[in-house]
């Protein structure tokens, strides 16, 4: 039996490994830029966590997202997945203090996923007066668009 003829559930099971500490099933195959696993089925790329949900729990209703309880985008453990709307997903993100927006009191450097501090933001805005964004990207390890959004106060607007 060729690769293309192998049933999806068998191919899928070969592409992850259980992580004993977290219980996550870590996707070992291709990842999208945003960290979600992908698997090719019938000539189309599919998000691996959505395929995991369908294989283990059933169809995903139209308009519903498959969200992660564990917040690990590469996880395909069906016990870590739940259905929700976009609003549910945002509420989950805010409840877990992963949202970097004003509706969440844990934004900016208080967000556990923040790479920069308030002090870094002030320094970036100060440096932008004298040096180019490319140089700032090298100093702070962030991309040019992030530098520009910080300077225009689209990001980290709360920092004075």
DRENDODO-346111 format. One record per residue (C-alpha): y, x, z. Coordinates in steps of 0.05 Angstrom, whole numbers, plus 5000, padded with zeros to 4 digits. Example, Ala and Ser with C-alpha at 12.3 -4.5 7.8 and 13.67 -1.06 7.14 Angstrom:
491052465156
497952735143
***
This chain:
500050005000
506750294979
513050345021
516349754987
510149324999
509749495074
511648875115
518648905145
516148865217
511749485207
517249885173
522149665227
517549885283
517250595254
524850665256
526450645330
524250975395
524650675465
529351035512
526150995581
532451035624
536550485592
531050075561
534650125494
530550185430
534550725394
535050655318
532851305286
534251145213
540951065177
547150865216
553550555190
560050905205
561150435264
554450645295
550250035278
543350165250
541749945179
535249785144
534349635071
530548995056
529548704987
534749184958
540149005010
542649365072
541948955135
544349105206
538249325245
540048945308
540548295269
533748435237
530948585307
533547915332
530547535273
523847895279
523147765353
527247135368
528046755303
533546575254
540846705268
545046075258
550646125208
557046385239
553646705299
553847435318
548247835349
551448175409
549048745453
548348665528
547549425532
553649575489
549550085450
550549945376
544350345357
539949925403
535049445371
531449205434
531148445427
531748375503
538548705498
541048225443
544147545449
547347045402
554746905409
561046725372
566547225358
570146935418
563947045462
563547765437
570847895454
570047575522
563948015535
567948625515
573748435561
569048285619
565848975611
572749295609
571849575538
577849215508
584149615498
589149055493
594148725538
589748135557
585248635593
588048975655
583649575638
587049815575
589650495558
586951065599
583750565648
579050355592
572550735602
572150895528
579151175521
579551875492
586851975509
591051915572
597951615581
600452335586
597152505519
600751915487
607552145513
606152845487
604052585418
610452185412
614552785434
610853265387
611752785328
619252925330
617953655313
611153725279
606953375226
601452875243
596153345215
597853865268
597553325322
590653105297
588153815306
590953875377
588153215402
582053115358
584252435332
585452195261
592252165226
592451405224
591551395300
597351875309
601851445265
599750805302
601251135369
608151355345
609650655317
607150365383
601749955349
596950325396
598550465469
604850045466
604849995542
606250735550
613750875557
***
